[in-house]
Amino acid sequence: TLRNHEQDWLKSNLAKFAQMLQGQRDRNAVANKVLSELAELVNARYGAFYILEQPEESDEPKLKLFAGYAAYSKKVFNKEFELSEGLVGQCAIDKERILLTNVPGNYLQVNSGIGNAPPLALVILPVLFENNIKAVIELASFEHFSPTHLDFLDQLTESIGIVLNNIETNTRTEELLSQSQSLAGELKAQQEELRRANDELHDKAQLLEK
């Protein structure tokens, strides 16, 4: 009975997230929605969502912070990680979940209005699409993550990977369309300029004949 209940919980919440993420076109919205919903579902009290980006000024891709959950200070979150840097970067390289239990007290403090305490467990999850890293999600909790929660998180990251890839594809398509429209406008302007130049030459030729 317990196993059936856990499977029902897993399936219903995966369906809930699938519906929530359907049609999303903004990565910031995806990151914030995922963290806020996950916190309640798996009893996480801290979270960070990093998305892989290719900086213009560098050839090296970096994991950049897109959303945070329950940080008492912006300084708590690293704004970005290089691949293989820290546990977040290592998770991106290995493409495997990292689970820490009995987290040291000085590793991280989760604050509320009446106090603070270190989390008991920390999980770092790779978000993949066709085995390519798209993002990394980090969650901390005062409780151990149950096997059902971990199974849920592993399956959910697959859905998130699909959504992020779709957003990237749509963004590239829109950029290419915009470039194509811009080039078409420039070509039309050049053709109009050429037509006017030809008309002027024709008029000058007629004047010379006269």
Backbone bond lengths (Angstrom), bond angles and torsions (degrees), N, CA, C in turn:
res aa  C-N    CA-C-N  psi(-1)  N-CA   C-N-CA  omega(-1)  CA-C   N-CA-C  phi
1 T - - - 1.464 - - 1.515 111.32 -
2 L 1.340 114.99 -42.30 1.459 119.52 178.66 1.523 111.13 -63.28
3 R 1.326 116.60 -42.30 1.468 120.40 179.84 1.528 110.84 -63.63
4 N 1.324 116.48 -42.04 1.465 119.89 177.95 1.523 111.20 -63.25
5 H 1.339 115.05 -40.24 1.473 119.28 178.35 1.522 110.73 -62.55
6 E 1.339 117.28 -42.14 1.459 121.24 179.93 1.523 111.15 -65.54
7 Q 1.325 117.13 -40.70 1.464 120.51 178.71 1.521 111.23 -66.04
8 D 1.342 116.33 -38.73 1.467 119.86 176.89 1.528 110.47 -63.79
9 W 1.340 115.77 -41.62 1.462 120.27 178.10 1.520 110.37 -61.59
10 L 1.328 116.32 -45.39 1.453 121.54 -178.40 1.525 110.97 -61.94
11 K 1.328 117.10 -49.48 1.460 121.22 -176.84 1.529 111.79 -65.28
12 S 1.331 116.40 -42.81 1.467 119.49 -177.52 1.522 111.50 -66.22
13 N 1.337 117.00 -37.76 1.457 119.49 -179.23 1.523 112.34 -76.93
14 L 1.334 117.25 -32.07 1.466 119.08 172.83 1.527 110.32 -63.48
15 A 1.330 115.89 -40.40 1.466 120.11 178.02 1.531 110.54 -65.77
16 K 1.328 116.48 -38.28 1.467 121.16 178.40 1.522 111.24 -61.56
17 F 1.323 116.46 -45.09 1.467 120.00 179.46 1.521 111.23 -68.54
18 A 1.326 116.59 -38.48 1.467 119.58 178.79 1.516 110.74 -59.72
19 Q 1.331 116.33 -41.10 1.463 120.53 178.41 1.527 110.98 -68.66
20 M 1.335 116.00 -39.93 1.458 120.50 -178.98 1.527 111.75 -65.27
21 L 1.332 116.48 -37.31 1.464 120.88 -175.96 1.522 113.10 -86.66
22 Q 1.312 116.82 -12.44 1.465 120.08 -176.28 1.532 110.92 -61.86
23 G 1.305 115.21 128.77 1.463 120.47 176.36 1.515 115.10 79.38
24 Q 1.342 117.69 4.09 1.463 119.88 179.44 1.533 110.31 -65.97
25 R 1.337 115.36 138.16 1.457 120.18 -177.89 1.532 112.57 -124.43
26 D 1.338 116.61 3.73 1.455 120.48 -176.56 1.529 109.77 -127.38
27 R 1.321 117.81 124.99 1.459 121.35 -175.97 1.529 112.19 -68.83
28 N 1.327 117.14 -34.81 1.463 119.73 177.41 1.524 111.02 -62.27
29 A 1.329 116.33 -42.53 1.458 120.32 179.28 1.522 110.97 -63.91
30 V 1.334 116.91 -41.70 1.462 120.98 178.33 1.524 110.54 -61.18
31 A 1.334 117.15 -48.48 1.461 121.25 -177.82 1.527 111.30 -60.70
32 N 1.327 117.76 -45.92 1.461 121.05 -178.16 1.524 112.64 -69.17
33 K 1.323 116.97 -40.74 1.463 120.46 178.68 1.526 110.93 -63.90
34 V 1.329 115.98 -44.63 1.463 120.35 -178.57 1.520 110.55 -60.96
35 L 1.329 117.66 -48.29 1.461 120.26 -177.30 1.521 112.22 -64.03
36 S 1.319 117.23 -44.46 1.463 119.97 -177.48 1.524 111.74 -65.47
37 E 1.327 117.18 -37.63 1.465 120.53 179.36 1.522 111.25 -74.83
38 L 1.323 117.30 -39.92 1.465 120.98 -178.69 1.521 111.86 -64.48
39 A 1.314 116.53 -37.48 1.463 120.32 -177.71 1.524 110.99 -55.26
40 E 1.319 116.16 -44.17 1.465 120.09 -179.30 1.527 111.55 -71.94
41 L 1.319 116.59 -39.30 1.466 120.09 -174.26 1.523 113.45 -70.55
42 V 1.324 117.54 -43.75 1.475 120.25 -174.34 1.532 112.05 -109.79
43 N 1.344 115.84 14.99 1.470 121.44 177.27 1.525 113.03 59.78
44 A 1.326 116.34 36.73 1.467 120.39 176.21 1.526 108.76 -81.50
45 R 1.321 116.06 141.96 1.463 120.84 -179.56 1.522 112.36 -116.55
46 Y 1.302 115.50 4.03 1.466 122.06 177.13 1.526 107.01 -156.21
47 G 1.330 116.75 143.75 1.456 118.58 178.50 1.518 112.25 -158.14
48 A 1.316 115.80 154.31 1.463 122.38 175.87 1.527 108.36 -144.93
49 F 1.318 115.58 142.71 1.470 121.22 -177.45 1.530 107.32 -125.93
50 Y 1.333 115.72 113.27 1.467 121.89 -179.73 1.533 109.84 -109.69
51 I 1.319 116.56 134.78 1.468 121.53 179.35 1.521 108.98 -117.31
52 L 1.336 116.21 137.00 1.472 121.46 -179.07 1.528 109.67 -72.87
53 E 1.344 114.90 127.24 1.457 120.64 178.92 1.515 110.04 -133.03
54 Q 1.330 114.81 154.35 1.459 121.89 177.71 1.519 108.01 -104.57
55 P 1.349 118.73 101.83 1.471 120.47 -179.04 1.524 111.41 -64.16
56 E 1.328 116.17 145.88 1.460 120.61 -179.65 1.530 111.60 -67.88
57 E 1.342 115.26 -34.03 1.460 118.31 -174.60 1.522 112.99 -85.74
58 S 1.325 117.92 -2.32 1.461 120.45 -177.33 1.520 110.08 -142.11
59 D 1.335 114.35 150.43 1.459 118.78 176.84 1.525 112.27 -83.60
60 E 1.337 116.37 -12.20 1.453 120.49 -176.24 1.522 110.66 -89.59
61 P 1.335 118.23 123.29 1.472 119.92 176.16 1.520 110.74 -68.54
62 K 1.335 116.42 151.53 1.461 121.51 -179.68 1.527 110.20 -135.62
63 L 1.331 114.82 151.27 1.457 121.38 174.46 1.520 107.80 -88.40
64 K 1.336 116.82 115.57 1.459 120.76 -176.33 1.524 110.43 -110.46
65 L 1.346 114.98 141.45 1.456 121.26 -179.10 1.523 110.65 -69.30
66 F 1.340 116.19 123.70 1.461 121.11 178.07 1.527 111.81 -110.51
67 A 1.333 117.56 -24.68 1.465 120.19 179.40 1.519 109.83 -157.50
68 G 1.333 115.05 146.49 1.459 120.80 176.23 1.515 109.89 -132.11
69 Y 1.328 115.68 155.40 1.460 120.12 -179.50 1.526 109.48 -130.17
70 A 1.333 116.17 121.42 1.460 124.55 170.88 1.528 114.69 65.63
71 A 1.311 118.37 29.78 1.469 119.49 173.09 1.522 108.10 -82.33
72 Y 1.320 117.44 129.69 1.466 120.15 -179.19 1.517 111.26 -75.82
73 S 1.319 116.80 -15.01 1.467 121.16 178.82 1.515 108.69 -148.30
74 K 1.327 116.42 144.76 1.466 120.04 177.01 1.522 111.52 -62.86
75 K 1.335 115.96 -22.90 1.457 119.69 179.95 1.519 112.38 -68.44
76 V 1.353 116.33 -18.95 1.462 119.89 -179.73 1.524 110.72 -64.14
77 F 1.317 116.48 -37.44 1.450 121.09 -176.64 1.522 111.52 -88.86
78 N 1.319 116.78 131.41 1.461 120.28 166.54 1.525 107.81 -73.26
79 K 1.317 116.52 131.43 1.466 120.13 -176.77 1.522 112.13 -70.14
80 E 1.331 116.92 -28.89 1.456 119.56 179.82 1.524 110.52 -159.52
81 F 1.330 114.46 157.59 1.457 122.16 176.12 1.521 108.70 -131.94
82 E 1.307 115.39 140.78 1.453 119.11 167.68 1.525 108.08 -80.24
83 L 1.324 116.56 157.98 1.457 119.93 177.64 1.528 109.24 -61.40
84 S 1.307 115.70 132.48 1.469 125.74 -177.48 1.523 112.65 79.67
85 E 1.350 118.75 0.38 1.468 120.95 178.03 1.527 109.68 -87.01
86 G 1.323 117.24 121.83 1.454 120.91 -179.87 1.517 111.72 65.31
87 L 1.323 115.86 -175.18 1.466 120.07 -179.72 1.528 112.02 -68.92
88 V 1.327 115.91 -33.99 1.470 119.53 178.77 1.524 110.35 -64.18
89 G 1.330 116.66 -48.06 1.464 120.43 178.50 1.516 112.11 -66.03
90 Q 1.342 116.38 -36.60 1.465 119.67 179.13 1.517 111.48 -66.90
91 C 1.321 116.52 -37.60 1.460 121.64 176.77 1.529 110.11 -60.12
92 A 1.344 115.73 -40.08 1.470 120.18 179.43 1.525 111.25 -65.58
93 I 1.332 116.52 -37.66 1.466 120.55 -179.80 1.529 111.08 -71.80
94 D 1.338 116.06 -47.16 1.467 120.53 -176.76 1.529 112.64 -75.32
95 K 1.355 115.96 -24.35 1.470 122.01 -178.17 1.526 111.27 58.84
96 E 1.326 115.20 35.96 1.463 121.45 178.86 1.524 109.75 -135.75
97 R 1.319 115.44 149.74 1.455 121.59 178.57 1.535 110.90 -64.62
98 I 1.356 115.78 139.75 1.457 122.00 174.41 1.526 107.70 -114.44
99 L 1.324 117.65 123.46 1.465 122.63 -179.05 1.523 109.30 -120.19
100 L 1.324 115.98 123.51 1.464 122.00 177.13 1.526 109.03 -114.34
101 T 1.325 117.00 130.06 1.456 121.73 175.61 1.524 109.04 -117.73
102 N 1.340 115.65 155.32 1.465 120.62 -176.16 1.525 111.41 54.58
103 V 1.332 114.82 53.72 1.470 122.14 -179.32 1.531 109.44 -60.78
104 P 1.337 118.72 134.44 1.466 121.63 178.93 1.526 111.76 -57.63
105 G 1.322 116.04 146.95 1.454 120.94 -175.77 1.513 114.45 -62.72
106 N 1.331 117.59 -28.04 1.465 120.45 -178.84 1.528 112.54 -93.11
107 Y 1.340 117.63 7.01 1.464 120.98 -176.96 1.527 110.74 -77.17
108 L 1.343 115.82 -44.48 1.468 121.21 -177.14 1.513 108.61 -159.21
109 Q 1.340 117.24 141.61 1.454 122.78 175.81 1.520 108.93 -117.41
110 V 1.332 115.82 130.29 1.467 121.62 175.79 1.518 107.17 -103.31
111 N 1.328 117.57 123.75 1.460 122.81 -173.55 1.515 112.61 -106.64
112 S 1.332 115.18 149.25 1.457 122.62 168.14 1.520 107.28 -132.44
113 G 1.324 116.58 -172.76 1.457 119.07 -178.80 1.517 113.50 -69.72
114 I 1.337 118.02 -20.14 1.460 120.23 -175.01 1.527 113.49 -114.16
115 G 1.312 117.66 -1.47 1.454 117.75 179.34 1.511 112.79 171.75
116 N 1.338 114.70 -171.53 1.458 120.01 178.01 1.522 108.99 -149.92
117 A 1.320 115.20 157.66 1.467 120.32 -179.57 1.517 108.54 -160.58
118 P 1.337 117.34 154.33 1.468 119.96 176.56 1.522 110.50 -77.50
119 P 1.323 118.23 147.41 1.462 120.22 175.93 1.522 110.49 -72.05
120 L 1.327 114.76 160.21 1.462 119.75 179.57 1.528 111.18 -90.53
121 A 1.334 116.32 -33.18 1.466 120.49 -175.42 1.518 110.69 -137.01
122 L 1.322 115.04 149.30 1.466 122.19 179.76 1.523 108.44 -136.28
123 V 1.338 116.37 131.27 1.461 120.01 177.40 1.529 108.78 -126.69
124 I 1.334 115.68 135.93 1.466 122.35 178.97 1.522 107.24 -121.09
125 L 1.330 115.77 124.39 1.466 121.32 -169.37 1.533 111.54 -118.94
126 P 1.332 117.39 130.43 1.466 119.74 173.50 1.527 110.24 -82.48
127 V 1.308 116.23 138.41 1.472 121.63 174.91 1.521 106.98 -106.48
128 L 1.333 115.87 114.42 1.463 120.64 -172.76 1.525 111.71 -117.23
129 F 1.328 114.36 153.80 1.473 121.58 167.29 1.519 107.15 -136.97
130 E 1.315 115.90 117.58 1.470 122.32 -176.39 1.526 110.62 50.77
131 N 1.325 114.57 44.32 1.471 124.57 177.19 1.524 113.60 66.23
132 N 1.315 117.47 15.00 1.466 121.83 173.56 1.522 108.86 -104.63
133 I 1.329 116.68 132.64 1.462 120.34 -177.76 1.520 110.66 -70.14
134 K 1.322 116.59 132.00 1.459 122.13 177.90 1.526 111.87 -114.84
135 A 1.339 116.23 -32.08 1.461 119.80 -177.14 1.526 109.13 -164.37
136 V 1.325 115.48 171.06 1.462 122.31 174.50 1.528 107.59 -136.79
137 I 1.326 116.24 133.71 1.468 122.11 178.72 1.521 108.78 -114.96
138 E 1.329 116.07 132.59 1.462 121.80 179.65 1.528 108.33 -118.67
139 L 1.351 116.69 130.27 1.462 122.09 -179.29 1.521 110.01 -133.32
140 A 1.334 116.71 142.51 1.462 121.32 176.18 1.524 109.09 -128.67
141 S 1.338 116.39 148.89 1.460 121.06 -176.42 1.526 110.60 -144.20
142 F 1.343 115.43 153.80 1.462 120.65 173.60 1.522 111.45 -78.27
143 E 1.342 116.60 -7.43 1.460 121.96 179.87 1.529 108.59 -121.32
144 H 1.318 115.34 164.04 1.459 118.97 173.48 1.529 108.71 -74.16
145 F 1.329 116.20 141.73 1.459 120.49 175.65 1.530 108.16 -73.10
146 S 1.322 116.45 128.55 1.466 120.36 -178.74 1.520 110.02 -74.57
147 P 1.343 117.61 159.52 1.475 120.22 175.79 1.527 112.53 -55.33
148 T 1.339 116.49 -36.19 1.468 119.84 178.66 1.521 110.68 -66.75
149 H 1.341 116.83 -41.46 1.460 120.46 177.52 1.526 111.09 -62.17
150 L 1.322 116.76 -42.98 1.468 120.42 -179.54 1.524 111.03 -66.28
151 D 1.321 116.45 -39.91 1.465 120.61 177.16 1.525 109.87 -63.02
152 F 1.318 115.72 -42.69 1.466 121.25 178.24 1.526 110.81 -61.05
153 L 1.336 116.60 -46.19 1.466 120.76 -179.23 1.526 111.67 -62.89
154 D 1.337 116.73 -40.23 1.466 120.10 179.06 1.523 111.28 -63.01
155 Q 1.327 116.73 -41.71 1.467 120.27 -179.42 1.529 111.13 -73.30
156 L 1.337 115.79 -36.61 1.465 119.11 -178.98 1.519 111.51 -64.82
157 T 1.334 117.19 -38.72 1.462 119.46 -178.82 1.526 111.78 -62.01
158 E 1.332 117.60 -28.87 1.471 120.17 175.74 1.524 110.14 -62.68
159 S 1.349 115.97 -44.30 1.466 120.30 179.26 1.517 111.21 -65.54
160 I 1.341 116.45 -40.41 1.463 120.26 179.69 1.528 110.00 -64.30
161 G 1.340 116.87 -38.97 1.456 120.67 178.17 1.524 112.22 -59.88
162 I 1.330 116.14 -40.82 1.463 120.78 178.38 1.527 110.59 -64.00
163 V 1.341 115.93 -43.57 1.469 120.78 -179.11 1.526 110.72 -63.82
164 L 1.331 117.26 -46.68 1.471 120.42 179.94 1.521 111.57 -62.77
165 N 1.331 117.00 -39.43 1.466 120.06 178.07 1.522 110.83 -64.97
166 N 1.340 117.05 -39.87 1.465 120.45 178.47 1.526 110.87 -63.18
167 I 1.353 116.02 -40.57 1.462 120.03 179.19 1.522 110.01 -63.84
168 E 1.340 117.39 -43.79 1.462 121.33 178.37 1.525 110.74 -60.58
169 T 1.340 115.84 -46.14 1.468 120.53 -179.17 1.520 111.15 -61.81
170 N 1.347 116.16 -45.13 1.467 120.02 179.65 1.527 111.20 -64.17
171 T 1.337 116.25 -39.07 1.464 119.92 179.42 1.519 110.87 -63.93
172 R 1.342 115.83 -44.78 1.479 119.12 178.15 1.517 111.25 -63.10
173 T 1.326 116.71 -40.48 1.467 120.88 179.36 1.524 110.73 -62.39
174 E 1.344 116.13 -43.67 1.456 120.30 179.40 1.535 111.03 -64.83
175 E 1.346 116.12 -38.89 1.466 119.60 178.13 1.521 110.93 -64.77
176 L 1.336 116.53 -43.47 1.461 120.05 178.73 1.522 111.35 -64.83
177 L 1.335 116.35 -38.83 1.462 120.53 178.17 1.520 110.36 -64.48
178 S 1.343 115.36 -42.61 1.468 119.65 178.83 1.524 110.72 -63.05
179 Q 1.344 116.44 -42.71 1.459 120.23 177.94 1.523 110.84 -63.19
180 S 1.345 115.67 -41.57 1.461 120.09 179.91 1.525 110.99 -63.21
181 Q 1.333 116.33 -42.55 1.462 120.30 178.88 1.526 110.76 -65.67
182 S 1.333 115.81 -38.23 1.462 119.77 178.60 1.523 110.96 -64.94
183 L 1.351 115.74 -44.03 1.458 119.89 178.50 1.525 111.26 -64.69
184 A 1.337 115.35 -38.22 1.464 119.31 178.84 1.536 110.32 -64.04
185 G 1.345 116.05 -39.33 1.461 120.20 177.74 1.513 111.75 -65.14
186 E 1.344 115.96 -41.55 1.469 119.99 178.53 1.526 110.47 -65.06
187 L 1.339 115.97 -41.68 1.468 119.56 179.71 1.525 111.28 -64.22
188 K 1.333 115.88 -39.45 1.462 119.63 178.38 1.522 110.62 -64.19
189 A 1.338 116.40 -40.47 1.472 120.48 179.24 1.519 110.37 -65.34
190 Q 1.342 117.06 -40.21 1.462 120.72 178.88 1.529 111.01 -65.77
191 Q 1.340 115.73 -40.00 1.467 119.67 178.32 1.525 110.74 -64.16
192 E 1.340 116.16 -38.97 1.460 120.01 179.18 1.531 110.14 -66.66
193 E 1.326 116.41 -40.07 1.459 121.13 178.26 1.528 110.71 -64.54
194 L 1.342 115.73 -40.25 1.455 120.50 178.65 1.523 110.89 -66.53
195 R 1.341 116.06 -37.69 1.467 119.61 178.70 1.532 110.62 -64.53
196 R 1.344 115.84 -42.39 1.470 119.01 179.09 1.529 110.72 -64.74
197 A 1.347 116.71 -39.55 1.466 120.23 178.97 1.526 110.46 -63.74
198 N 1.331 117.37 -40.76 1.464 121.59 178.51 1.528 111.23 -64.86
199 D 1.348 115.19 -39.52 1.468 118.96 178.21 1.533 110.90 -63.53
200 E 1.340 115.55 -41.05 1.461 119.41 178.66 1.528 111.33 -64.19
201 L 1.345 116.21 -42.29 1.468 119.66 178.15 1.524 110.83 -63.10
202 H 1.331 115.94 -39.66 1.463 120.10 179.33 1.531 110.72 -63.41
203 D 1.346 115.09 -43.33 1.469 118.77 179.59 1.520 110.60 -64.48
204 K 1.326 117.43 -40.95 1.472 120.81 179.13 1.518 110.55 -65.31
205 A 1.331 116.90 -37.67 1.470 121.02 179.61 1.535 109.82 -64.41
206 Q 1.325 117.31 -40.73 1.459 120.57 178.81 1.521 110.62 -65.14
207 L 1.353 116.73 -39.61 1.464 119.75 178.90 1.516 111.43 -64.15
208 L 1.335 116.23 -39.76 1.470 120.48 177.93 1.519 110.99 -63.25
209 E 1.331 116.30 -40.58 1.455 120.00 179.41 1.531 110.21 -62.72
210 K 1.324 116.24 -41.68 1.466 119.71 179.75 1.512 111.14 -66.18
